[in-house]
Amino acid sequence: MSATTTPARPSQLSTALARDRLGVAAVVFFVMSAAAPLTVVAGVVPTGLAVTGLTAISIAFLAVAVVLAIFAVGYVAMARHIANAGAFYAYVAQGIGRPFGVGASWVALLAYNSFQVASYGGFGAIASPLFADWFGVDVQWWVIALVAWALVAVLGVRDVAVNGKVLATLLVAEIILVAVFSVADLFAPDFAASSAPLNPGSLVGAGAGALLVMAVTGFVGFEQSVVFSEESRDPRRTVPRATYIAVALIAVLYAFSAWAMISATGGQAVERAGTEGPELFFNLASDRLGSTALHLGHALFLTSLIAAMISFHNIIARYTFSLGREGVLPRAFGRTVPGTGAPKNGSLLQSGIGLAVILLYAVMGWDPLVQLFFWGGTTGGIGVLLLITVTSLAVIGYFLRHPSGEDAWHRIGAPVIGTVLLFVVTYLALTNIATLFGVEPGSEPTWVVPLAYAVVTLAGVGWALVLRRTRRAVYEGIGLGARSATTGYSFSEAVK
């Protein structure tokens, strides 16, 4: 039964997310919206071409899809045993250890907040000149960002099904546009079917590591199908189906669009990407479809960012809710709105963080496009990659202790292969970090970002050890989800 039809005590309602609200399609919409297909095709692909000088982006997307699909075998198998809105956190806690689980949760909050606030900067910086062109008005980037922030903040405290409907509308529109623009590329005057984007040999050598990691950022969000397991209908089927469908759709869309874009340039993809940047995608199609299509593409590029904001906001709110419900964060964050099941306080906290970052960048005059959108998105991508890698290791640890219910492929085979491949990709990410940020080796982002993740991990581990010493019941409930909501201990009690 759903939370809206089952009589329950207020305390039960206040610690439960809405049940039976999301089917496979709705979860796929959340996942793919976080991936932001139009933003990736128009932004990540040209950036990858310009930064690395390599055109093998299509095969990079397909290779990453295979790695993530292998990882997902054990990942969704674990979802059948642990249903928790704080997926990475819960899996690492139960697979490796509770202290590392709390450390992972803090890394997740930093990584996903980086994506979220980065979207505000990108939206404002990209929309400002477009508004001047469309409407003849000069609006500061931060004003536009605040409008988007307000929309996301309001939706964040609404029923998850409402958010799903909004995302469905925005996502379908951007996918159709990407498909239409990519088909239009096939009729470009300089079109010449190129095999270079699909050449696996290009994935070995200088710059290939950065190209693979950029491809990984295009899939960020696929792992969040598990976050909505508590709100899904029949999560044992919904979560795996949504995960595999999302990975497959994303891979095919990205690979085809990148191939069409590169082929349409007539061998000038790297040069034009360096000169035109994200406009390359729109310019190629508008040559065939006209200026109206160009304006529509720009408009949907903005809505793609809004969809990503909504999706990441929901993800962050649920991570915060999960931690609050278990007493790792203040219990107030583990409360939901009766009737809708929205994690209100976690949502409001994220809205507060987003508002603070927008105002800080506005007051300090920092670059919202490079220093917020690009650097923030890259920071989030590295964090999520680290989380996926550690979680893959945690899956192995969990099934070594709880082997019943899954076959050897789901318990050991796929998780081991996935972990090895993910460690390779993580190594490439860290050794190519300067290229990823577009800075000189040794520049601040190349060491500040890894250091930040190390610090928050250690802080999370340290806090878990404090809980183990001072509030054992809270510590024992780490990663257990709804089952830990009855422990009765609070964050404030634990620090006394």
Phi and psi in degrees as a GROMACS rama.xvg file:
@    title "Ramachandran Plot"
@    xaxis  label "Phi"
@    yaxis  label "Psi"
@TYPE xy
-86.6685  162.241  SER-2
-67.3263  -18.2059  ALA-3
-83.8534  -15.0996  THR-4
-115.954  -11.1284  THR-5
-97.6006  119.309  THR-6
-61.213  136.219  PRO-7
-153.737  157.721  ALA-8
-71.0468  151.67  ARG-9
-54.3639  -36.2153  PRO-10
-64.9198  -34.7231  SER-11
-68.7177  -41.8969  GLN-12
-63.9614  -35.1694  LEU-13
-76.6257  -11.0313  SER-14
-119.967  18.1215  THR-15
-127.105  137.493  ALA-16
-77.0722  159.22  LEU-17
-64.8986  134.081  ALA-18
-97.9369  156.761  ARG-19
56.2061  34.4557  ASP-20
-97.7844  -24.8254  ARG-21
-121.874  127.35  LEU-22
-94.0837  -173.071  GLY-23
-57.9495  -46.916  VAL-24
-60.9881  -43.2819  ALA-25
-63.9113  -41.9234  ALA-26
-65.1724  -41.0608  VAL-27
-59.5171  -39.5922  VAL-28
-62.3691  -43.1104  PHE-29
-62.4412  -45.603  PHE-30
-64.1132  -50.3261  VAL-31
-71.6481  -27.7856  MET-32
-66.4145  -39.0306  SER-33
-63.8913  -36.6722  ALA-34
-68.3554  -25.1059  ALA-35
53.4835  70.4016  ALA-36
-53.7366  -45.2081  PRO-37
-66.5994  -39.5791  LEU-38
-62.2139  -39.3362  THR-39
-69.0059  -48.7957  VAL-40
-63.9848  -42.4405  VAL-41
-83.911  -26.3771  ALA-42
-105.624  -55.2097  GLY-43
-68.8486  -41.8123  VAL-44
-62.3668  -53.1373  VAL-45
-61.5344  -36.6962  PRO-46
-63.9243  -43.3804  THR-47
-61.1244  -40.343  GLY-48
-63.2529  -46.3261  LEU-49
-69.6081  -41.0833  ALA-50
-73.9986  -43.1638  VAL-51
-94.8369  -23.6697  THR-52
74.1044  9.49391  GLY-53
-106.024  145.611  LEU-54
-107.141  7.68752  THR-55
-84.4049  37.5207  ALA-56
-70.3887  -34.0484  ILE-57
-64.5673  -46.6035  SER-58
-68.4896  -28.5605  ILE-59
-64.5272  -43.3064  ALA-60
-61.9836  -43.3388  PHE-61
-67.1089  -39.3807  LEU-62
-64.4114  -43.2682  ALA-63
-64.5165  -38.5196  VAL-64
-60.1297  -40.5547  ALA-65
-63.7456  -45.1822  VAL-66
-59.7414  -46.9649  VAL-67
-68.8929  -33.0635  LEU-68
-66.2807  -39.3835  ALA-69
-65.4078  -43.9539  ILE-70
-58.8074  -40.1496  PHE-71
-64.7098  -23.3682  ALA-72
-57.8919  -53.1527  VAL-73
-74.1542  -32.6397  GLY-74
-62.8066  -50.1479  TYR-75
-74.8115  -25.0861  VAL-76
-64.4511  -39.574  ALA-77
-67.1269  -30.4742  MET-78
-63.5772  -24.0662  ALA-79
-73.831  -16.2374  ARG-80
-107.703  -27.1607  HIS-81
-131.021  112.964  ILE-82
-104.071  108.364  ALA-83
-150.347  133.259  ASN-84
-65.6993  -18.4692  ALA-85
-100.422  67.7474  GLY-86
-52.4859  -61.8749  ALA-87
-56.4439  -45.9599  PHE-88
-57.3083  -49.8733  TYR-89
-66.4505  -40.9784  ALA-90
-68.5302  -42.1382  TYR-91
-67.8647  -39.2395  VAL-92
-61.0216  -43.3748  ALA-93
-85.2034  -19.8765  GLN-94
-98.3013  -32.2691  GLY-95
-114.856  -43.9074  ILE-96
159.684  149.555  GLY-97
-60.4334  -42.98  ARG-98
-59.1353  -42.6122  PRO-99
-68.522  -29.5792  PHE-100
-63.4435  -45.1979  GLY-101
-65.196  -40.4899  VAL-102
-59.3791  -42.4881  GLY-103
-64.0315  -36.9568  ALA-104
-64.5407  -37.5079  SER-105
-72.4735  -34.3279  TRP-106
-63.8241  -41.7774  VAL-107
-61.4013  -44.1827  ALA-108
-62.6803  -40.7471  LEU-109
-66.8741  -44.2545  LEU-110
-65.6805  -48.5521  ALA-111
-72.924  -32.0734  TYR-112
-66.5844  -32.932  ASN-113
-62.1341  -44.3262  SER-114
-62.1901  -43.4098  PHE-115
-63.568  -52.9367  GLN-116
-69.5465  -29.4307  VAL-117
-61.9712  -38.4828  ALA-118
-62.537  -36.6959  SER-119
-62.5538  -44.0113  TYR-120
-63.92  -44.9239  GLY-121
-63.743  -42.048  GLY-122
-61.316  -48.4662  PHE-123
-65.1732  -44.4598  GLY-124
-67.4166  -36.6012  ALA-125
-79.3911  -36.9954  ILE-126
-72.4643  -32.2446  ALA-127
-56.7412  -53.868  SER-128
-67.6373  -29.9851  PRO-129
-66.8798  -40.3578  LEU-130
-63.7014  -37.6547  PHE-131
-64.3886  -37.5149  ALA-132
-73.8276  -42.2865  ASP-133
-77.0626  -44.2496  TRP-134
-115.235  -5.24593  PHE-135
70.1951  24.8453  GLY-136
-118.042  141.269  VAL-137
-100.791  103.964  ASP-138
-115.5  130.751  VAL-139
-62.9529  146.052  GLN-140
-56.7073  -38.9633  TRP-141
-70.8243  -26.1278  TRP-142
-67.0645  -45.001  VAL-143
-65.5358  -39.9308  ILE-144
-62.2686  -37.0113  ALA-145
-67.4025  -33.4159  LEU-146
-64.5297  -45.809  VAL-147
-62.9731  -41.0372  ALA-148
-58.8928  -43.4764  TRP-149
-63.189  -41.3775  ALA-150
-61.14  -47.1163  LEU-151
-65.5004  -39.4603  VAL-152
-62.4395  -41.493  ALA-153
-66.9161  -46.5549  VAL-154
-64.3707  -29.0564  LEU-155
-63.6842  -23.6774  GLY-156
-103.965  10.6513  VAL-157
-96.6053  171.041  ARG-158
-55.4787  137.664  ASP-159
-58.904  -29.49  VAL-160
-65.6112  -33.9063  ALA-161
-64.2151  -45.4353  VAL-162
-59.1581  -39.625  ASN-163
-62.7883  -38.9139  GLY-164
-67.8621  -40.3999  LYS-165
-62.9339  -46.0735  VAL-166
-63.7031  -38.2684  LEU-167
-59.7787  -45.2548  ALA-168
-62.2106  -48.9414  THR-169
-66.9252  -41.3793  LEU-170
-67.8756  -44.6899  LEU-171
-60.0519  -41.169  VAL-172
-61.9068  -44.3708  ALA-173
-73.5235  -33.3879  GLU-174
-66.423  -43.0056  ILE-175
-60.0056  -42.7553  ILE-176
-64.5613  -44.1537  LEU-177
-59.649  -43.4025  VAL-178
-64.9229  -44.7011  ALA-179
-66.1412  -45.1937  VAL-180
-63.334  -38.5066  PHE-181
-68.4856  -38.857  SER-182
-65.2314  -38.8765  VAL-183
-60.588  -33.021  ALA-184
-60.3936  -28.9378  ASP-185
-65.1132  -18.1027  LEU-186
-108.48  14.1767  PHE-187
-66.304  147.339  ALA-188
-57.3635  -35.3615  PRO-189
-96.1136  10.9964  ASP-190
-62.3225  131.371  PHE-191
-146.374  110.66  ALA-192
-50.9376  118.724  ALA-193
-107.265  139.041  SER-194
-92.5565  -11.8953  SER-195
-58.0367  -42.046  ALA-196
-62.9203  -19.0809  PRO-197
-110.312  13.9771  LEU-198
-85.2986  107.249  ASN-199
-65.2267  -22.6078  PRO-200
-63.4708  -23.0877  GLY-201
-75.1987  -9.55109  SER-202
-84.4663  4.8282  LEU-203
-119.755  127.3  VAL-204
125.685  -175.298  GLY-205
-59.9689  132.747  ALA-206
85.2596  -15.2478  GLY-207
-65.2703  -36.9461  ALA-208
-61.2058  -45.295  GLY-209
-63.43  -37.6453  ALA-210
-63.9839  -42.054  LEU-211
-64.6815  -41.1899  LEU-212
-68.7859  -36.997  VAL-213
-62.3002  -36.4511  MET-214
-65.1772  -36.3272  ALA-215
-60.414  -41.4645  VAL-216
-60.8916  -25.8675  THR-217
-69.5183  -17.0392  GLY-218
-103.472  -4.47718  PHE-219
-56.1687  127.773  VAL-220
118.246  -25.5025  GLY-221
-60.5669  -32.3915  PHE-222
-73.4093  -8.85778  GLU-223
-86.3352  2.56904  GLN-224
-57.2535  -35.1246  SER-225
-70.5441  -27.9706  VAL-226
-59.2257  -31.1152  VAL-227
-95.9212  15.6298  PHE-228
-62.206  -36.6445  SER-229
-69.6109  -20.9159  GLU-230
-105.241  2.67961  GLU-231
-89.2689  154.212  SER-232
-82.4291  124.82  ARG-233
49.8356  65.9529  ASP-234
-56.2699  -26.4859  PRO-235
-62.7003  -27.243  ARG-236
-103.21  -39.0345  ARG-237
-61.9458  -48.1171  THR-238
-62.8786  -51.0671  VAL-239
-61.0947  -44.6757  PRO-240
-61.6667  -46.1107  ARG-241
-61.8685  -39.6655  ALA-242
-63.8358  -51.6401  THR-243
-67.7718  -38.5616  TYR-244
-63.078  -43.8082  ILE-245
-63.0521  -46.4308  ALA-246
-61.3851  -43.873  VAL-247
-65.3584  -46.6703  ALA-248
-62.6756  -44.4952  LEU-249
-61.5016  -46.1571  ILE-250
-61.9684  -47.473  ALA-251
-64.4112  -44.8708  VAL-252
-62.1975  -47.498  LEU-253
-64.8892  -47.7196  TYR-254
-61.6614  -45.5792  ALA-255
-66.5584  -45.0501  PHE-256
-63.3998  -42.0746  SER-257
-65.7736  -42.4778  ALA-258
-61.7582  -44.9888  TRP-259
-64.5815  -41.2019  ALA-260
-64.1212  -46.5616  MET-261
-65.5542  -42.5093  ILE-262
-65.1016  -33.0592  SER-263
-71.6351  -15.2169  ALA-264
-86.324  -5.42027  THR-265
63.4249  38.7879  GLY-266
88.5986  5.97578  GLY-267
-112.161  26.2376  GLN-268
-61.2647  -48.0187  ALA-269
-64.8199  -45.3045  VAL-270
-63.5379  -45.683  GLU-271
-70.2641  -34.0319  ARG-272
-64.2469  -39.0326  ALA-273
-66.8515  -31.5584  GLY-274
-87.1138  -43.8618  THR-275
-97.9934  -21.0806  GLU-276
60.7733  -139.804  GLY-277
-59.2549  -22.4877  PRO-278
-68.1789  -15.7678  GLU-279
-57.1523  -46.411  LEU-280
-59.8163  -44.2357  PHE-281
-74.6743  -38.9604  PHE-282
-64.3941  -42.2837  ASN-283
-60.7417  -44.5196  LEU-284
-73.6951  -38.1143  ALA-285
-67.0462  -23.6382  SER-286
-61.3785  -28.6924  ASP-287
-100.591  -30.6862  ARG-288
-103.212  -12.8921  LEU-289
96.0049  173.745  GLY-290
-67.8559  -30.3459  SER-291
-61.3511  -41.3436  THR-292
-64.6602  -35.8001  ALA-293
-62.2308  -46.8459  LEU-294
-64.6531  -40.2447  HIS-295
-63.8393  -40.5153  LEU-296
-61.3597  -43.288  GLY-297
-63.7869  -40.535  HIS-298
-63.7736  -43.715  ALA-299
-73.3112  -23.5511  LEU-300
-62.0698  -40.1472  PHE-301
-68.6053  -42.7908  LEU-302
-67.7686  -26.8657  THR-303
-62.192  -41.0113  SER-304
-67.1109  -38.0574  LEU-305
-63.3194  -42.7571  ILE-306
-60.4236  -41.4912  ALA-307
-64.1275  -40.5966  ALA-308
-58.686  -47.5209  MET-309
-61.5236  -44.6801  ILE-310
-65.2216  -48.5347  SER-311
-65.6222  -35.0754  PHE-312
-60.3148  -44.5682  HIS-313
-64.5051  -38.8319  ASN-314
-63.3701  -48.1958  ILE-315
-63.8691  -42.3466  ILE-316
-60.4167  -36.6053  ALA-317
-76.7715  -33.7589  ARG-318
-63.0733  -45.5076  TYR-319
-63.4917  -41.7977  THR-320
-58.7764  -46.0394  PHE-321
-60.4386  -43.4373  SER-322
-68.2359  -36.8951  LEU-323
-70.1042  -39.422  GLY-324
-60.6611  -34.143  ARG-325
-90.9368  -3.97114  GLU-326
87.519  3.64607  GLY-327
-72.5744  -37.2994  VAL-328
-109.608  169.715  LEU-329
-49.8335  138.978  PRO-330
-58.5148  -23.4795  ARG-331
-58.7209  -30.8818  ALA-332
-74.7533  -12.8621  PHE-333
-94.9209  24.684  GLY-334
-111.077  143.999  ARG-335
-121.483  166.012  THR-336
-80.197  121.768  VAL-337
-55.4279  135.249  PRO-338
96.6593  -50.2364  GLY-339
-95.7361  -25.624  THR-340
72.788  13.0027  GLY-341
-72.9659  133.031  ALA-342
-76.257  77.8967  PRO-343
-58.2892  -50.8691  LYS-344
-67.6859  -37.8312  ASN-345
-63.886  -37.4972  GLY-346
-65.4564  -43.8579  SER-347
-65.1924  -35.746  LEU-348
-62.7885  -45.8459  LEU-349
-63.5688  -38.9199  GLN-350
-61.8782  -38.9684  SER-351
-63.4933  -41.3041  GLY-352
-64.2789  -45.3036  ILE-353
-60.0825  -43.6418  GLY-354
-62.1679  -43.7331  LEU-355
-61.9136  -41.6649  ALA-356
-67.3503  -44.2098  VAL-357
-58.3933  -47.8705  ILE-358
-66.2066  -37.9666  LEU-359
-62.5982  -47.5282  LEU-360
-65.1656  -34.9364  TYR-361
-67.2273  -45.4659  ALA-362
-67.5323  -41.773  VAL-363
-80.8461  -13.2821  MET-364
72.5485  25.4978  GLY-365
-76.0033  156.226  TRP-366
-72.8012  113.425  ASP-367
-73.6023  -20.2227  PRO-368
-84.0057  -51.0888  LEU-369
-84.3052  -52.3199  VAL-370
-78.9798  -14.8479  GLN-371
-114.672  -58.5057  LEU-372
-67.1982  -54.3525  PHE-373
-73.2795  -51.0459  PHE-374
-67.6071  -39.5728  TRP-375
-65.0022  -43.5978  GLY-376
-63.6121  -40.2307  GLY-377
-66.5239  -40.3602  THR-378
-60.6781  -45.1177  THR-379
-63.1913  -40.437  GLY-380
-61.9757  -42.1986  GLY-381
-64.4728  -42.3599  ILE-382
-62.0181  -44.1867  GLY-383
-66.4628  -38.2192  VAL-384
-61.5652  -42.9088  LEU-385
-61.2506  -41.5886  LEU-386
-65.2963  -43.5912  LEU-387
-61.24  -42.2584  ILE-388
-63.3643  -47.3922  THR-389
-65.8237  -38.7422  VAL-390
-64.8765  -37.1676  THR-391
-61.0582  -39.5325  SER-392
-66.4891  -37.1052  LEU-393
-66.5395  -33.4518  ALA-394
-60.633  -42.8205  VAL-395
-61.2683  -46.5737  ILE-396
-61.3928  -40.7133  GLY-397
-65.044  -47.4974  TYR-398
-74.6512  -18.9121  PHE-399
-66.9681  -31.1018  LEU-400
-93.1057  -23.9862  ARG-401
-131.052  72.0353  HIS-402
-77.1671  -14.2368  PRO-403
-71.845  145.982  SER-404
95.1264  -10.302  GLY-405
-135.558  148.696  GLU-406
-81.1135  174.434  ASP-407
-63.2861  -34.0205  ALA-408
-63.8979  -44.1702  TRP-409
-73.5415  -32.7714  HIS-410
-83.3504  -42.5441  ARG-411
-124.318  -52.3518  ILE-412
-54.5029  -65.1468  GLY-413
-63.5362  -44.078  ALA-414
-59.309  -39.5979  PRO-415
-67.4486  -47.3256  VAL-416
-60.5147  -45.9267  ILE-417
-61.3552  -40.9764  GLY-418
-63.6336  -43.828  THR-419
-60.9841  -46.9777  VAL-420
-64.3108  -39.4067  LEU-421
-69.0962  -35.1714  LEU-422
-63.8213  -36.8518  PHE-423
-64.2045  -46.8719  VAL-424
-63.8193  -40.2254  VAL-425
-62.779  -42.4099  THR-426
-59.5547  -43.9408  TYR-427
-63.5012  -36.8245  LEU-428
-64.1814  -46.3338  ALA-429
-72.0028  -32.3235  LEU-430
-81.5084  -13.5244  THR-431
-114.14  23.8357  ASN-432
-64.8725  -33.1444  ILE-433
-64.967  -41.7355  ALA-434
-63.7748  -39.9841  THR-435
-62.8315  -37.8633  LEU-436
-87.8221  -8.30289  PHE-437
69.7574  33.905  GLY-438
-127.512  173.024  VAL-439
-74.9172  147.195  GLU-440
-55.0754  135.759  PRO-441
89.8063  -7.11904  GLY-442
-66.6043  162.534  SER-443
-51.7219  -49.0419  GLU-444
-58.1329  -28.8333  PRO-445
-70.0521  -22.5128  THR-446
-117.342  -24.806  TRP-447
-66.3649  -43.1816  VAL-448
-65.5483  -51.5222  VAL-449
-59.4124  -39.0936  PRO-450
-63.431  -41.0669  LEU-451
-61.101  -43.8676  ALA-452
-66.3599  -36.7165  TYR-453
-65.7559  -41.2807  ALA-454
-65.442  -46.6476  VAL-455
-68.4246  -32.0787  VAL-456
-63.62  -48.1312  THR-457
-65.0852  -36.7975  LEU-458
-64.0263  -41.7906  ALA-459
-64.6961  -42.9377  GLY-460
-61.0977  -43.7645  VAL-461
-61.7312  -42.01  GLY-462
-65.746  -38.0488  TRP-463
-62.1967  -39.2754  ALA-464
-67.7363  -33.7421  LEU-465
-63.4418  -43.7861  VAL-466
-62.3538  -39.0975  LEU-467
-62.49  -34.5901  ARG-468
-83.2093  -36.2564  ARG-469
-101.653  -30.733  THR-470
-140.289  81.1628  ARG-471
-60.5552  -37.0506  ARG-472
-63.6135  -40.5825  ALA-473
-64.1179  -44.63  VAL-474
-59.6925  -44.953  TYR-475
-65.7896  -23.56  GLU-476
-88.1218  -0.747401  GLY-477
-61.9101  124.378  ILE-478
88.2945  -0.949945  GLY-479
-91.0585  -5.71063  LEU-480
67.2411  -133.311  GLY-481
-59.6488  -27.1683  ALA-482
-67.8111  -18.7923  ARG-483
-95.4917  -2.23832  SER-484
-69.3427  -13.1777  ALA-485
-98.6024  7.40908  THR-486
-65.8803  -32.6761  THR-487
83.5154  2.42531  GLY-488
-96.7973  152.025  TYR-489
-120.372  162.398  SER-490
-61.0348  -42.7356  PHE-491
-64.2466  -35.7777  SER-492
-65.7188  -36.2481  GLU-493
-69.6552  -24.2064  ALA-494
-95.0724  1.15313  VAL-495
